[in-house]
Amino acid sequence: MQAKLRIDSSLGHLLSYHEDKVQEKKAECILAENFIKDLADLTVKDKTYHFKRLSSLNERVIKPYAHLTIDFHPSDQLNNDKLIKIAKEFMLQMGLDKQPYLVYRHDDAYHPHIHLVSQKIKPNGRVIKIGPKQLRHMHQIVRDLETVYHLVPLGASGIRQDPSLPAKRIIYGKMPSYAAVNQVLQTVVFGYTYTSLNELNAALRLYNVEAYTGKTGSRLEKYKGLVYRILQDGKSKIMPIRASRYSGKPTLKVLEQRFIENSPLQEQRKARMMVAIERTFYGENLSLDAFKKEMANKKIAVVFKENQVFYVDHNQKAIFEGESLGAAYTADRIKTRCVSEQEYHQIQEKIQQQQQEQNLGLHL
């Protein structure tokens, strides 16, 4: 069992994340405490009103909403009644039991988990403090609940993967999210060389992970924060987790230092990358897909992102943006060096026909 806490300023985004999953039949709201109406009668508008009513009592608080996530081991036997009991006891111990709060059970991940959405501002306008002391207490609550409800301790259950193991491409809902992302970060962030966030993301996206610094003008961007999130079809699938929560704390500050340290190593490895590209094209008329397949055979992934191309060299453990290699290796130039798919297939058919004729001639 593991608990995570995030303080949020945007109620709209927070509620819509869970309510959208309810509409998609991927989640269920199993409890609504301290609301005027019963759960069955509560609309999204009602939920929003009660939370915002308390926020209006103390407008000096920038982030009045508490978003808690409790993860369980896949082998834990948990029905809604048991989850509700755990949630109530957890909120009681956190001092949030008198506040309005919602409990959502999510069914779209490898491991069972619930989300709790609550409010830090009391009816008298005072704020419930949630700081380092409360966070330490939260971890003790988790240990106590594991004992009371006979739950598998997350730290001792094997759900966290060994950082020395190879990372796997993440399939959302088929593996434990935190452990899977952590595995990818240990492999790529600390195992490859790169000199920009774009280069790093080119490799992370191969595993369906992305490092995200926030929208332009957002608080995340303003304070140079960084989160990691799982992608499916290019879209974020879970609430992002702060970089500092992962092993090695791969924050933006840490990455920026690695950009500097990696720069001389990248310079040493560029020549081998360019040779690999040239050898792939040498004497061949390749389509773009064929070029990517030939490079993949050399354990080099070619990743196009908008008007850029990145080369992820799994041999050298290095990631290059095409332009950094030179004008001949940019996205536009690579595309012009390739023939169309139709022309490529015509060439391949002609080659096969010539080979068949030669083989026939050898047998005559």
ZAMARGU-201337 format. One record per residue (C-alpha): x, z, y. Coordinates in steps of 0.1 Angstrom, whole numbers, plus 5000, padded with zeros to 4 digits. Layout:
// residues N
> px, pz, py
> X, Z, Y
...
// end
This chain:
// residues 364
> px, pz, py
> 5000, 5000, 5000
> 5013, 4991, 5034
> 4998, 4995, 5069
> 5006, 4976, 5100
> 4994, 4982, 5136
> 4991, 4958, 5165
> 4978, 4967, 5200
> 4959, 4938, 5215
> 4946, 4927, 5249
> 4924, 4898, 5238
> 4892, 4909, 5221
> 4878, 4874, 5219
> 4908, 4861, 5198
> 4908, 4892, 5177
> 4871, 4891, 5167
> 4870, 4853, 5164
> 4899, 4854, 5139
> 4879, 4876, 5115
> 4844, 4863, 5122
> 4855, 4827, 5116
> 4868, 4837, 5082
> 4834, 4854, 5075
> 4817, 4821, 5084
> 4841, 4803, 5060
> 4832, 4828, 5032
> 4869, 4839, 5032
> 4861, 4874, 5045
> 4834, 4900, 5047
> 4827, 4927, 5073
> 4821, 4957, 5050
> 4818, 4985, 5075
> 4808, 4991, 5111
> 4812, 5027, 5123
> 4800, 5043, 5155
> 4779, 5014, 5167
> 4742, 5018, 5178
> 4730, 4993, 5152
> 4735, 4992, 5115
> 4760, 4966, 5101
> 4733, 4943, 5089
> 4718, 4941, 5124
> 4750, 4937, 5143
> 4757, 4904, 5159
> 4791, 4892, 5172
> 4776, 4897, 5207
> 4768, 4933, 5199
> 4802, 4940, 5186
> 4818, 4925, 5216
> 4796, 4944, 5240
> 4804, 4979, 5225
> 4841, 4973, 5226
> 4841, 4959, 5261
> 4819, 4987, 5274
> 4846, 5012, 5265
> 4873, 4990, 5280
> 4854, 4989, 5313
> 4858, 5027, 5315
> 4895, 5025, 5320
> 4906, 4991, 5333
> 4942, 5002, 5339
> 4948, 4999, 5301
> 4961, 4963, 5295
> 4959, 4965, 5257
> 4929, 4986, 5247
> 4922, 4972, 5212
> 4938, 4984, 5180
> 4942, 4960, 5151
> 4952, 4976, 5118
> 4960, 4958, 5086
> 4962, 4976, 5052
> 4978, 4956, 5023
> 4974, 4966, 4987
> 4992, 4956, 4955
> 4975, 4928, 4935
> 4970, 4951, 4906
> 4951, 4977, 4925
> 4914, 4978, 4914
> 4895, 4978, 4947
> 4857, 4973, 4953
> 4840, 4976, 4986
> 4830, 5012, 4981
> 4866, 5022, 4975
> 4879, 5002, 5004
> 4854, 5018, 5027
> 4865, 5053, 5016
> 4901, 5044, 5022
> 4893, 5029, 5056
> 4873, 5060, 5067
> 4900, 5084, 5056
> 4927, 5063, 5072
> 4909, 5062, 5106
> 4901, 5100, 5104
> 4938, 5108, 5099
> 4948, 5084, 5127
> 4923, 5101, 5151
> 4902, 5069, 5155
> 4873, 5080, 5134
> 4850, 5087, 5164
> 4857, 5053, 5179
> 4837, 5022, 5172
> 4855, 5002, 5145
> 4850, 4973, 5121
> 4864, 4968, 5087
> 4869, 4933, 5073
> 4879, 4926, 5037
> 4898, 4893, 5034
> 4897, 4873, 5002
> 4921, 4844, 5011
> 4955, 4859, 5003
> 4975, 4867, 4972
> 4971, 4905, 4976
> 4939, 4924, 4986
> 4939, 4936, 5022
> 4916, 4949, 5049
> 4916, 4946, 5087
> 4904, 4973, 5110
> 4894, 4965, 5146
> 4890, 4994, 5169
> 4892, 5006, 5205
> 4917, 5031, 5221
> 4895, 5041, 5251
> 4872, 5071, 5245
> 4836, 5074, 5260
> 4851, 5097, 5287
> 4876, 5070, 5297
> 4906, 5088, 5283
> 4931, 5069, 5261
> 4940, 5077, 5225
> 4978, 5076, 5225
> 4994, 5054, 5198
> 5032, 5056, 5200
> 5062, 5061, 5177
> 5050, 5095, 5166
> 5016, 5081, 5156
> 5033, 5052, 5138
> 5054, 5076, 5118
> 5023, 5096, 5109
> 5006, 5064, 5099
> 5032, 5058, 5072
> 5027, 5093, 5059
> 4990, 5087, 5057
> 4997, 5056, 5036
> 5018, 5077, 5011
> 4990, 5103, 5009
> 4963, 5077, 5003
> 4984, 5061, 4976
> 4984, 5094, 4957
> 4948, 5103, 4963
> 4934, 5069, 4952
> 4961, 5061, 4926
> 4974, 5030, 4944
> 5006, 5012, 4936
> 5033, 5021, 4962
> 5042, 4988, 4979
> 5079, 4997, 4982
> 5082, 5005, 4945
> 5059, 4978, 4931
> 5081, 4948, 4931
> 5059, 4929, 4956
> 5088, 4927, 4980
> 5112, 4901, 4968
> 5149, 4903, 4964
> 5166, 4887, 4994
> 5192, 4872, 4971
> 5165, 4851, 4953
> 5159, 4815, 4965
> 5130, 4810, 4989
> 5099, 4791, 4978
> 5075, 4769, 4998
> 5047, 4792, 5007
> 5012, 4783, 4995
> 4988, 4804, 5016
> 4967, 4827, 4995
> 4988, 4822, 4963
> 5016, 4847, 4970
> 5021, 4879, 4990
> 5024, 4867, 5026
> 5048, 4892, 5041
> 5072, 4892, 5011
> 5072, 4853, 5009
> 5079, 4849, 5047
> 5106, 4875, 5045
> 5122, 4856, 5016
> 5122, 4824, 5036
> 5137, 4841, 5067
> 5166, 4856, 5047
> 5173, 4822, 5032
> 5171, 4801, 5064
> 5176, 4823, 5094
> 5206, 4840, 5079
> 5219, 4813, 5056
> 5218, 4781, 5076
> 5235, 4770, 5109
> 5214, 4757, 5138
> 5218, 4758, 5176
> 5182, 4758, 5188
> 5147, 4771, 5179
> 5136, 4736, 5173
> 5163, 4730, 5147
> 5155, 4763, 5130
> 5118, 4755, 5129
> 5125, 4721, 5113
> 5138, 4740, 5083
> 5113, 4768, 5084
> 5084, 4743, 5083
> 5097, 4729, 5050
> 5086, 4763, 5037
> 5053, 4764, 5057
> 5067, 4790, 5081
> 5071, 4788, 5119
> 5089, 4809, 5145
> 5066, 4811, 5176
> 5074, 4823, 5211
> 5038, 4820, 5224
> 5019, 4798, 5247
> 5033, 4789, 5282
> 5026, 4818, 5305
> 5016, 4842, 5277
> 5029, 4878, 5275
> 5048, 4869, 5243
> 5067, 4842, 5262
> 5071, 4863, 5294
> 5088, 4891, 5275
> 5108, 4868, 5252
> 5090, 4880, 5221
> 5089, 4862, 5188
> 5066, 4861, 5158
> 5066, 4843, 5125
> 5035, 4828, 5110
> 5025, 4809, 5079
> 5013, 4773, 5083
> 4989, 4753, 5063
> 4984, 4716, 5072
> 5004, 4724, 5104
> 4980, 4752, 5115
> 4986, 4790, 5116
> 4967, 4807, 5087
> 4973, 4844, 5093
> 4978, 4868, 5122
> 5015, 4864, 5131
> 5039, 4893, 5125
> 5065, 4904, 5150
> 5101, 4893, 5142
> 5113, 4929, 5143
> 5092, 4938, 5113
> 5112, 4916, 5089
> 5145, 4924, 5072
> 5175, 4918, 5096
> 5151, 4918, 5126
> 5154, 4880, 5133
> 5141, 4884, 5169
> 5147, 4858, 5197
> 5177, 4878, 5210
> 5192, 4877, 5175
> 5185, 4840, 5172
> 5200, 4832, 5206
> 5232, 4850, 5195
> 5233, 4829, 5163
> 5228, 4797, 5184
> 5261, 4805, 5201
> 5279, 4816, 5169
> 5267, 4785, 5150
> 5278, 4760, 5176
> 5314, 4755, 5165
> 5303, 4754, 5128
> 5278, 4727, 5136
> 5305, 4706, 5153
> 5326, 4708, 5121
> 5297, 4696, 5099
> 5284, 4668, 5121
> 5308, 4642, 5107
> 5296, 4647, 5071
> 5260, 4644, 5082
> 5266, 4611, 5100
> 5286, 4598, 5070
> 5256, 4607, 5047
> 5232, 4587, 5069
> 5255, 4557, 5072
> 5261, 4556, 5034
> 5223, 4557, 5028
> 5218, 4527, 5051
> 5249, 4508, 5039
> 5239, 4474, 5023
> 5203, 4485, 5021
> 5170, 4475, 5037
> 5150, 4507, 5037
> 5116, 4516, 5049
> 5112, 4549, 5066
> 5098, 4566, 5035
> 5125, 4551, 5013
> 5152, 4564, 5037
> 5137, 4599, 5035
> 5136, 4597, 4997
> 5172, 4585, 4995
> 5183, 4613, 5018
> 5163, 4638, 4998
> 5183, 4627, 4967
> 5213, 4638, 4986
> 5196, 4672, 4993
> 5190, 4663, 5030
> 5155, 4666, 5043
> 5146, 4643, 5072
> 5119, 4659, 5094
> 5101, 4640, 5121
> 5084, 4661, 5148
> 5067, 4641, 5176
> 5095, 4620, 5192
> 5124, 4640, 5175
> 5140, 4638, 5141
> 5159, 4667, 5124
> 5182, 4666, 5094
> 5182, 4697, 5072
> 5213, 4695, 5050
> 5209, 4719, 5021
> 5244, 4711, 5009
> 5261, 4723, 5041
> 5234, 4747, 5049
> 5231, 4731, 5084
> 5203, 4718, 5105
> 5208, 4690, 5131
> 5186, 4675, 5158
> 5191, 4637, 5157
> 5202, 4634, 5193
> 5229, 4660, 5188
> 5246, 4636, 5163
> 5245, 4607, 5187
> 5223, 4578, 5199
> 5224, 4561, 5165
> 5206, 4590, 5148
> 5177, 4597, 5172
> 5141, 4593, 5159
> 5136, 4559, 5178
> 5169, 4545, 5165
> 5163, 4555, 5129
> 5128, 4539, 5130
> 5143, 4506, 5143
> 5170, 4506, 5116
> 5142, 4508, 5090
> 5121, 4478, 5079
> 5083, 4480, 5075
> 5068, 4493, 5042
> 5054, 4458, 5035
> 5088, 4442, 5040
> 5105, 4469, 5019
> 5082, 4463, 4990
> 5087, 4425, 4992
> 5124, 4430, 4991
> 5121, 4454, 4961
> 5099, 4429, 4942
> 5124, 4401, 4949
> 5153, 4423, 4936
> 5133, 4431, 4904
> 5125, 4395, 4899
> 5162, 4385, 4902
> 5172, 4413, 4878
> 5146, 4401, 4852
> 5159, 4365, 4855
> 5195, 4377, 4850
> 5185, 4397, 4820
> 5166, 4367, 4806
> 5197, 4345, 4811
> 5219, 4370, 4792
> 5196, 4367, 4762
> 5195, 4329, 4761
// end
